[in-house]
Amino acid sequence: MNDYNLHVDPETQEKSYKRFAPRDGEQIGAIDFNNFQFNADTSNYLKFVCESVVEKHEDEILSLIAQEADSLAGKLCSEKTGFCQVSSHSEL
């Protein structure tokens, strides 16, 4: 979670948490850091929220893993938890 922070889209003002640092060997295009709002407490907050979501939906997660479901991430994100919406500019 240390590589994510609040991002405000300069055109739509939509707020989302986005990755600003590459993973090992990954190339991330040009990033305008002016659109990020860096806060030292963000990674702790995101970690807490993610752990809470996993804890709340533990049974559904285990059920999907046990079924070896196709597109597990999409099913967890949209069908089981309702946290994700299909968006043309979503980059989480």
TIKOL-171706 format. One record per residue (C-alpha): x, y, z; residue in three letters; residue number from 1. Coordinates in pm, 1 decimal. Layout:
N
<rec px="X" py="Y" pz="Z" r="Ala" k="NUM"/>
...
// end
This chain:
92
<rec px="0.0" py="0.0" pz="0.0" r="Met" k="1"/>
<rec px="299.8" py="230.0" pz="27.3" r="Asn" k="2"/>
<rec px="297.3" py="274.9" pz="-351.2" r="Asp" k="3"/>
<rec px="-57.4" py="414.5" pz="-366.7" r="Tyr" k="4"/>
<rec px="-195.6" py="757.7" pz="-287.6" r="Asn" k="5"/>
<rec px="-495.3" py="974.7" pz="-355.9" r="Leu" k="6"/>
<rec px="-511.1" py="1088.1" pz="-718.2" r="His" k="7"/>
<rec px="-738.5" py="1365.3" pz="-845.2" r="Val" k="8"/>
<rec px="-813.7" py="1355.4" pz="-1217.1" r="Asp" k="9"/>
<rec px="-732.3" py="1705.2" pz="-1348.0" r="Pro" k="10"/>
<rec px="-1021.8" py="1700.6" pz="-1595.3" r="Glu" k="11"/>
<rec px="-1304.5" py="1536.9" pz="-1399.9" r="Thr" k="12"/>
<rec px="-1183.2" py="1600.5" pz="-1042.5" r="Gln" k="13"/>
<rec px="-1264.7" py="1233.5" pz="-976.0" r="Glu" k="14"/>
<rec px="-1074.0" py="1103.6" pz="-674.2" r="Lys" k="15"/>
<rec px="-927.6" py="754.8" pz="-661.4" r="Ser" k="16"/>
<rec px="-633.4" py="574.7" pz="-510.3" r="Tyr" k="17"/>
<rec px="-372.5" py="496.6" pz="-774.2" r="Lys" k="18"/>
<rec px="-32.3" py="338.2" pz="-787.3" r="Arg" k="19"/>
<rec px="246.2" py="590.1" pz="-842.8" r="Phe" k="20"/>
<rec px="547.8" py="356.1" pz="-816.4" r="Ala" k="21"/>
<rec px="631.8" py="66.8" pz="-1048.9" r="Pro" k="22"/>
<rec px="654.0" py="-293.9" pz="-939.7" r="Arg" k="23"/>
<rec px="982.9" py="-475.1" pz="-1001.5" r="Asp" k="24"/>
<rec px="1055.0" py="-468.4" pz="-1374.5" r="Gly" k="25"/>
<rec px="733.3" py="-281.6" pz="-1455.5" r="Glu" k="26"/>
<rec px="727.9" py="30.6" pz="-1669.7" r="Gln" k="27"/>
<rec px="482.5" py="301.5" pz="-1570.0" r="Ile" k="28"/>
<rec px="435.8" py="581.6" pz="-1819.4" r="Gly" k="29"/>
<rec px="492.2" py="945.3" pz="-1737.2" r="Ala" k="30"/>
<rec px="321.9" py="1028.2" pz="-1410.1" r="Ile" k="31"/>
<rec px="221.8" py="1380.7" pz="-1319.9" r="Asp" k="32"/>
<rec px="281.8" py="1383.8" pz="-946.4" r="Phe" k="33"/>
<rec px="97.1" py="1717.2" pz="-923.6" r="Asn" k="34"/>
<rec px="-226.8" py="1517.8" pz="-947.4" r="Asn" k="35"/>
<rec px="-144.9" py="1310.7" pz="-638.0" r="Phe" k="36"/>
<rec px="-220.3" py="1422.7" pz="-283.7" r="Gln" k="37"/>
<rec px="52.7" py="1262.2" pz="-75.8" r="Phe" k="38"/>
<rec px="-23.4" py="1194.6" pz="289.0" r="Asn" k="39"/>
<rec px="184.1" py="984.6" pz="528.4" r="Ala" k="40"/>
<rec px="-126.8" py="820.3" pz="677.0" r="Asp" k="41"/>
<rec px="-267.1" py="701.7" pz="341.3" r="Thr" k="42"/>
<rec px="-87.0" py="366.6" pz="328.3" r="Ser" k="43"/>
<rec px="-201.7" py="277.9" pz="681.8" r="Asn" k="44"/>
<rec px="-558.4" py="376.2" pz="592.9" r="Tyr" k="45"/>
<rec px="-556.0" py="173.5" pz="269.3" r="Leu" k="46"/>
<rec px="-408.9" py="-128.7" pz="445.8" r="Lys" k="47"/>
<rec px="-678.8" py="-111.0" pz="714.3" r="Phe" k="48"/>
<rec px="-957.6" py="-77.3" pz="456.0" r="Val" k="49"/>
<rec px="-826.5" py="-367.2" pz="245.6" r="Cys" k="50"/>
<rec px="-793.1" py="-591.5" pz="550.2" r="Glu" k="51"/>
<rec px="-1146.6" py="-498.4" pz="655.8" r="Ser" k="52"/>
<rec px="-1288.3" py="-584.4" pz="312.5" r="Val" k="53"/>
<rec px="-1108.7" py="-919.7" pz="310.4" r="Val" k="54"/>
<rec px="-1225.5" py="-999.8" pz="662.5" r="Glu" k="55"/>
<rec px="-1586.2" py="-906.3" pz="584.0" r="Lys" k="56"/>
<rec px="-1592.2" py="-1114.6" pz="264.9" r="His" k="57"/>
<rec px="-1367.3" py="-1400.4" pz="372.9" r="Glu" k="58"/>
<rec px="-1625.4" py="-1672.8" pz="309.3" r="Asp" k="59"/>
<rec px="-1698.5" py="-1547.5" pz="-43.6" r="Glu" k="60"/>
<rec px="-1326.2" py="-1522.3" pz="-120.3" r="Ile" k="61"/>
<rec px="-1256.8" py="-1874.9" pz="-3.8" r="Leu" k="62"/>
<rec px="-1557.6" py="-2007.2" pz="-194.6" r="Ser" k="63"/>
<rec px="-1439.4" py="-1848.6" pz="-518.9" r="Leu" k="64"/>
<rec px="-1085.6" py="-1977.0" pz="-471.4" r="Ile" k="65"/>
<rec px="-1216.2" py="-2325.8" pz="-399.8" r="Ala" k="66"/>
<rec px="-1417.7" py="-2320.2" pz="-722.9" r="Gln" k="67"/>
<rec px="-1113.3" py="-2200.7" pz="-920.3" r="Glu" k="68"/>
<rec px="-1335.9" py="-1934.1" pz="-1069.7" r="Ala" k="69"/>
<rec px="-1239.4" py="-1765.1" pz="-1395.7" r="Asp" k="70"/>
<rec px="-1161.6" py="-1394.0" pz="-1365.2" r="Ser" k="71"/>
<rec px="-1142.1" py="-1417.1" pz="-987.3" r="Leu" k="72"/>
<rec px="-1039.3" py="-1054.6" pz="-939.5" r="Ala" k="73"/>
<rec px="-1336.3" py="-922.6" pz="-1137.0" r="Gly" k="74"/>
<rec px="-1583.1" py="-1143.7" pz="-954.5" r="Lys" k="75"/>
<rec px="-1445.4" py="-1043.2" pz="-615.1" r="Leu" k="76"/>
<rec px="-1440.4" py="-677.2" pz="-701.9" r="Cys" k="77"/>
<rec px="-1778.7" py="-635.8" pz="-868.3" r="Ser" k="78"/>
<rec px="-2006.1" py="-933.2" pz="-803.7" r="Glu" k="79"/>
<rec px="-1921.0" py="-1027.0" pz="-445.3" r="Lys" k="80"/>
<rec px="-1826.0" py="-698.7" pz="-279.0" r="Thr" k="81"/>
<rec px="-1983.7" py="-438.4" pz="-507.7" r="Gly" k="82"/>
<rec px="-1678.0" py="-214.6" pz="-467.6" r="Phe" k="83"/>
<rec px="-1584.4" py="-186.0" pz="-834.7" r="Cys" k="84"/>
<rec px="-1771.6" py="-21.3" pz="-1114.9" r="Gln" k="85"/>
<rec px="-1691.5" py="-64.3" pz="-1479.1" r="Val" k="86"/>
<rec px="-1529.4" py="259.9" pz="-1589.9" r="Ser" k="87"/>
<rec px="-1349.4" py="361.2" pz="-1905.3" r="Ser" k="88"/>
<rec px="-1084.2" py="550.8" pz="-1705.4" r="His" k="89"/>
<rec px="-1035.3" py="323.7" pz="-1407.1" r="Ser" k="90"/>
<rec px="-663.7" py="248.1" pz="-1347.2" r="Glu" k="91"/>
<rec px="-637.2" py="87.7" pz="-1003.7" r="Leu" k="92"/>
// end
